[in-house]
Amino acid sequence: MKNIYSILPLLLIPIFTMGQKDTTKIVERAKDIVRVEENNNQTNVKFPGGSVVVNHFGDTVTSVTIGQKRFEILEDSNHRSTRIRMVHVPRERFKGHWAGVDLGLNNFFSKPFNSELPDDARFMDLNAGKSVAVGLNLLQYNIGLQKNHHTIGLVTGMGLSFNNYRLDSQNILTRDEQGNTSYVVTDRIVKKNKLATTFLTVPLLLEFQIPTSSGYPVFINGGLYSGFKLGSHTKMVYSDNNGKEKEKSRSDLNINSFKYGVTIRGGYRFVKLYASCDLSRLFQAGQGPELYPWNIGIMLVAF
């Protein structure tokens, strides 16, 4: 019990330093925040976000849990040495993998798994190494599908997808007299020529997780997503005798206002990969070349 009495003051210091005008209210608040449970085997001090356990028997003298980390203080049978072991505490409910920041590269399919552009779409040829996709997945909602386990579930949420298509040509995107997406060839030196789109994205994913000894699961999920266009624009950077000149246009290029597609994600700990492919056209049917965007990349940061 010496351990518990030495830890309690440390837990209560922040409470009593908040003010001393009304000691009664502070003590009542301390009782609400810190709860002590004791039985013949152990004493458990619980506080928001963690707990401190003192066992009366066994090698584990004290354990401190903060969030999903548990620190166990162990003594050998002769009480001659003490060591600290950190243990990852498994989640008590299912949590999927969607929220975070994605970074990838864009490209087009003209047909399923065929990246060769038809003749009427050659003006959309990309510099794939500079066609960057960024996903900012802000919201996530998890639905566990198991009663006693937490390894299978549905994941949905909401995010923003920013897609930059870096054109590898002197072709400037425009609309022709019939209102179709077309191009004009400029006689100026083009240093940068891109089409950018922004979509609000909503996924529906089925995820499977495989527990590991480290406490971090191997996961894979896949499913559908839909997107609603928030905006699109083109940007050109010219270079001539007068230096660099930028030109930005938000004119309508017949980008579809709604898109849908399939996606798959998988990973372990800090390594997380994803791939997505639109099943809807980039341009409205009959008003532009038949192209289906896809991108592949990594999840940089998980929320």
C-alpha positions as CSV (number, residue, x, y, z in Angstrom):
1,M,0.0,0.0,0.0
2,K,3.0,2.3,0.3
3,N,3.0,2.6,-3.5
4,I,-0.6,3.8,-3.7
5,Y,-0.2,6.4,-1.0
6,S,2.9,7.8,-2.8
7,I,1.0,8.0,-6.2
8,L,-2.2,9.6,-4.9
9,P,-0.7,12.9,-4.0
10,L,0.8,13.3,-7.5
11,L,-2.7,12.7,-9.0
12,L,-4.3,15.2,-6.7
13,I,-1.8,18.0,-7.0
14,P,-3.4,19.6,-10.2
15,I,-6.8,19.5,-8.5
16,F,-5.7,21.3,-5.3
17,T,-3.6,23.9,-7.2
18,M,-6.7,25.2,-9.1
19,G,-7.7,27.3,-6.1
20,Q,-8.2,27.3,-2.4
21,K,-11.2,29.6,-2.0
22,D,-13.7,26.7,-1.5
23,T,-12.0,23.6,-0.1
24,T,-15.2,21.7,0.1
25,K,-16.0,22.0,-3.6
26,I,-12.5,21.0,-4.5
27,V,-12.6,17.9,-2.4
28,E,-16.0,16.9,-3.9
29,R,-14.6,17.5,-7.4
30,A,-11.6,15.3,-6.6
31,K,-13.9,12.5,-5.6
32,D,-15.7,12.8,-8.9
33,I,-12.4,12.7,-10.9
34,V,-10.4,10.1,-9.0
35,R,-12.1,6.8,-8.0
36,V,-10.4,4.2,-5.8
37,E,-11.5,0.6,-6.0
38,E,-10.0,-2.0,-3.6
39,N,-10.3,-5.7,-3.0
40,N,-8.3,-8.5,-1.5
41,N,-6.0,-8.7,-4.5
42,Q,-5.4,-5.2,-5.7
43,T,-6.2,-1.5,-5.4
44,N,-7.2,0.4,-8.6
45,V,-7.1,4.2,-8.8
46,K,-9.0,5.4,-11.9
47,F,-8.8,8.9,-13.4
48,P,-9.8,10.3,-16.8
49,G,-7.8,8.7,-19.5
50,G,-6.0,6.1,-17.3
51,S,-5.6,4.2,-14.1
52,V,-3.0,3.1,-11.5
53,V,-3.1,-0.5,-10.2
54,V,-1.3,-1.9,-7.1
55,N,-1.4,-5.7,-6.9
56,H,-1.0,-7.2,-3.4
57,F,0.3,-10.5,-4.8
58,G,2.4,-11.5,-7.8
59,D,5.4,-10.0,-9.5
60,T,3.6,-7.0,-10.9
61,V,3.8,-4.5,-8.1
62,T,2.3,-1.5,-9.9
63,S,0.9,-0.8,-13.4
64,V,0.1,2.6,-14.8
65,T,-2.3,2.9,-17.7
66,I,-2.5,6.0,-19.9
67,G,-4.7,5.8,-23.0
68,Q,-3.5,2.6,-24.8
69,K,-0.2,2.4,-23.1
70,R,0.3,0.4,-19.9
71,F,3.5,0.6,-17.9
72,E,4.1,-2.3,-15.6
73,I,6.7,-2.2,-12.7
74,L,8.0,-5.7,-12.1
75,E,10.1,-7.0,-9.2
76,D,11.9,-10.3,-9.2
77,S,11.0,-13.0,-6.6
78,N,13.8,-11.8,-4.2
79,H,12.9,-8.1,-4.5
80,R,16.5,-7.4,-5.6
81,S,15.8,-5.7,-8.9
82,T,13.0,-3.8,-10.5
83,R,12.2,-3.2,-14.2
84,I,9.5,-1.4,-16.2
85,R,7.7,-3.0,-19.1
86,M,5.5,-1.1,-21.6
87,V,2.4,-2.9,-23.0
88,H,0.1,-1.8,-25.7
89,V,-3.5,-2.1,-24.5
90,P,-5.9,-3.4,-27.2
91,R,-8.8,-1.2,-28.1
92,E,-12.1,-2.1,-26.5
93,R,-14.0,-1.4,-29.7
94,F,-13.5,-1.6,-33.4
95,K,-11.7,1.3,-35.0
96,G,-11.0,1.4,-38.8
97,H,-8.5,3.1,-41.0
98,W,-9.7,6.1,-43.0
99,A,-9.1,9.4,-41.2
100,G,-5.8,10.9,-42.0
101,V,-3.7,12.5,-44.8
102,D,-3.1,10.6,-48.1
103,L,-0.5,11.4,-50.6
104,G,-0.4,9.7,-54.0
105,L,0.0,10.0,-57.8
106,N,-2.7,10.4,-60.4
107,N,-3.2,8.8,-63.8
108,F,-5.9,7.8,-66.2
109,F,-7.5,4.6,-67.6
110,S,-9.1,4.8,-71.0
111,K,-10.4,1.2,-70.4
112,P,-10.2,-1.0,-67.3
113,F,-6.5,-1.4,-66.4
114,N,-5.5,0.2,-69.7
115,S,-3.5,3.5,-69.4
116,E,-2.9,3.9,-73.1
117,L,-4.8,7.0,-74.2
118,P,-6.9,6.9,-77.4
119,D,-6.2,9.4,-80.2
120,D,-8.9,11.8,-79.2
121,A,-7.5,12.0,-75.6
122,R,-3.8,12.5,-76.4
123,F,-4.0,16.1,-75.3
124,M,-4.6,14.8,-71.8
125,D,-1.2,12.9,-71.6
126,L,0.1,13.3,-68.1
127,N,3.5,13.8,-66.5
128,A,2.6,11.1,-63.9
129,G,5.5,11.9,-61.6
130,K,4.1,15.4,-61.0
131,S,0.4,14.6,-61.0
132,V,-0.1,14.6,-57.2
133,A,-3.2,13.5,-55.3
134,V,-3.8,14.7,-51.7
135,G,-6.6,13.3,-49.5
136,L,-7.6,15.1,-46.3
137,N,-9.9,12.6,-44.6
138,L,-11.4,14.6,-41.7
139,L,-14.2,12.5,-40.3
140,Q,-14.5,8.8,-39.5
141,Y,-17.3,6.7,-38.2
142,N,-16.8,3.0,-37.2
143,I,-19.4,0.3,-37.0
144,G,-18.2,-3.0,-35.4
145,L,-19.8,-6.2,-36.8
146,Q,-18.8,-8.5,-34.0
147,K,-20.1,-8.9,-30.5
148,N,-17.1,-10.3,-28.7
149,H,-14.3,-9.3,-31.0
150,H,-13.3,-6.0,-32.6
151,T,-11.5,-7.1,-35.9
152,I,-14.3,-6.7,-38.5
153,G,-16.4,-3.7,-39.2
154,L,-17.6,-1.0,-41.5
155,V,-15.9,2.4,-41.9
156,T,-17.4,5.6,-43.3
157,G,-16.8,9.3,-43.0
158,M,-16.1,12.4,-45.0
159,G,-13.0,14.0,-46.5
160,L,-11.6,16.2,-49.2
161,S,-9.7,15.0,-52.3
162,F,-7.4,17.3,-54.2
163,N,-6.3,16.0,-57.6
164,N,-3.7,17.7,-59.8
165,Y,-3.3,16.4,-63.4
166,R,0.0,17.8,-64.7
167,L,-0.3,17.8,-68.5
168,D,2.9,16.9,-70.4
169,S,2.3,19.1,-73.4
170,Q,1.8,22.6,-74.8
171,N,-1.9,22.0,-75.0
172,I,-4.1,24.5,-73.2
173,L,-7.5,23.0,-72.1
174,T,-10.5,24.9,-73.4
175,R,-14.1,24.4,-74.7
176,D,-14.7,24.4,-78.4
177,E,-17.7,26.1,-80.2
178,Q,-19.9,23.0,-79.5
179,G,-19.1,23.3,-75.8
180,N,-17.0,20.1,-75.7
181,T,-13.7,19.9,-73.8
182,S,-10.9,20.4,-76.3
183,Y,-7.5,22.2,-76.5
184,V,-5.5,24.8,-78.3
185,V,-1.7,24.7,-78.8
186,T,0.1,27.8,-77.6
187,D,3.2,29.2,-79.2
188,R,4.6,30.3,-75.8
189,I,6.9,28.2,-73.7
190,V,4.8,26.4,-71.0
191,K,6.6,25.6,-67.8
192,K,3.6,24.3,-66.0
193,N,0.2,23.2,-67.3
194,K,-2.3,21.4,-65.0
195,L,-5.9,20.7,-64.3
196,A,-6.9,20.6,-60.7
197,T,-10.2,19.3,-59.1
198,T,-11.5,19.3,-55.6
199,F,-14.1,16.8,-54.4
200,L,-16.0,16.1,-51.1
201,T,-15.6,12.4,-50.6
202,V,-17.7,9.9,-48.7
203,P,-16.5,6.2,-48.4
204,L,-18.1,3.0,-47.3
205,L,-15.5,0.4,-46.4
206,L,-15.4,-3.1,-45.0
207,E,-12.3,-3.7,-42.9
208,F,-10.6,-6.8,-41.6
209,Q,-7.9,-6.7,-38.9
210,I,-5.4,-9.4,-37.9
211,P,-4.1,-9.0,-34.3
212,T,-0.4,-9.2,-33.8
213,S,1.8,-9.6,-30.7
214,S,2.8,-5.9,-30.9
215,G,-0.8,-4.8,-30.2
216,Y,-1.0,-3.1,-33.7
217,P,-3.2,-5.0,-36.2
218,V,-2.5,-5.8,-39.8
219,F,-5.5,-4.4,-41.6
220,I,-7.1,-4.4,-45.1
221,N,-10.2,-2.7,-46.1
222,G,-12.0,-2.0,-49.4
223,G,-15.3,-0.7,-50.7
224,L,-16.9,2.2,-52.6
225,Y,-16.7,5.9,-52.4
226,S,-18.7,8.8,-53.9
227,G,-17.6,12.4,-54.5
228,F,-19.2,15.8,-55.1
229,K,-17.3,18.4,-57.0
230,L,-16.5,21.5,-55.0
231,G,-14.4,23.2,-57.8
232,S,-12.0,22.8,-60.7
233,H,-9.5,25.0,-62.5
234,T,-6.6,25.1,-64.9
235,K,-3.2,26.7,-64.2
236,M,-0.5,27.6,-66.7
237,V,2.9,29.1,-66.1
238,Y,4.6,30.6,-69.1
239,S,8.2,31.6,-69.6
240,D,9.3,34.2,-72.1
241,N,11.5,37.3,-72.4
242,N,9.4,39.1,-69.9
243,G,10.0,36.3,-67.2
244,K,7.4,34.0,-65.8
245,E,3.7,34.7,-66.1
246,K,0.9,32.7,-64.4
247,E,-2.6,32.2,-65.9
248,K,-5.4,30.6,-63.9
249,S,-8.9,29.8,-65.3
250,R,-12.0,28.5,-63.5
251,S,-14.1,28.1,-66.7
252,D,-16.3,25.1,-67.0
253,L,-14.5,22.2,-68.7
254,N,-17.4,19.7,-68.3
255,I,-15.9,18.0,-65.3
256,N,-18.5,15.6,-63.8
257,S,-20.1,17.1,-60.7
258,F,-20.5,13.6,-59.2
259,K,-18.1,10.7,-59.2
260,Y,-18.0,7.2,-57.7
261,G,-15.4,4.5,-57.6
262,V,-13.7,1.7,-55.7
263,T,-10.8,1.8,-53.2
264,I,-8.6,-0.5,-51.2
265,R,-6.3,0.1,-48.2
266,G,-3.9,-2.0,-46.2
267,G,-1.0,-1.7,-43.9
268,Y,0.7,-2.3,-40.5
269,R,1.7,0.4,-38.0
270,F,3.4,3.2,-39.9
271,V,3.2,1.6,-43.4
272,K,-0.2,2.2,-44.9
273,L,-0.9,2.0,-48.7
274,Y,-4.0,2.7,-50.7
275,A,-5.3,2.6,-54.3
276,S,-8.5,4.2,-55.8
277,C,-10.1,4.1,-59.2
278,D,-13.1,6.1,-60.4
279,L,-15.8,4.1,-62.1
280,S,-17.3,7.3,-63.5
281,R,-15.8,9.5,-66.2
282,L,-13.7,12.5,-65.5
283,F,-15.6,14.5,-68.2
284,Q,-19.4,14.3,-68.8
285,A,-20.3,11.8,-71.4
286,G,-20.2,13.1,-75.0
287,Q,-18.5,16.4,-73.9
288,G,-14.9,15.2,-73.4
289,P,-12.6,12.2,-73.9
290,E,-13.5,9.0,-72.0
291,L,-11.1,8.9,-69.1
292,Y,-11.3,7.2,-65.7
293,P,-8.9,8.7,-63.0
294,W,-7.0,6.5,-60.6
295,N,-4.4,7.1,-58.0
296,I,-2.1,5.1,-55.7
297,G,-0.2,6.3,-52.7
298,I,0.4,6.2,-48.9
299,M,-1.3,7.4,-45.8
300,L,1.2,10.0,-44.3
301,V,-0.7,10.7,-41.1
302,A,-3.5,8.8,-39.4
303,F,-6.0,10.6,-37.1
